[in-house]
Amino acid sequence: MNTIARIGVDLAKNVMQIHAVDQSGHIVTRKA
């Protein structure tokens, strides 16, 4: 089971990107 430890949000002018990583730093989800 991948538990999300951190969420990063990039709010640019025209694009929003979200990525989430687990405690070991592996990417759990990435949305653009």
C-alpha positions in Angstrom: 0.0 0.0 0.0 1.4 3.4 -1.0 0.8 6.0 1.6 1.3 9.6 0.5 3.8 11.4 2.7 4.3 14.6 0.7 2.3 16.5 -2.0 3.8 19.0 -4.3 1.7 21.5 -6.2 3.0 23.7 -9.1 0.7 26.6 -9.9 1.9 28.1 -13.2 -0.1 30.6 -15.3 -1.8 28.0 -17.5 -0.9 24.6 -16.0 -1.3 23.0 -12.6 0.7 19.9 -11.8 0.4 17.8 -8.7 2.7 14.9 -7.6 2.7 12.8 -4.4 5.5 10.7 -3.0 5.7 8.1 -0.3 8.0 8.1 2.7 10.9 6.5 0.7 10.6 9.2 -2.0 8.9 7.1 -4.7 6.3 8.8 -6.8 2.8 7.6 -5.9 0.7 9.7 -8.3 1.4 12.4 -10.8 -1.3 14.6 -12.4 -0.8 17.4 -14.9 
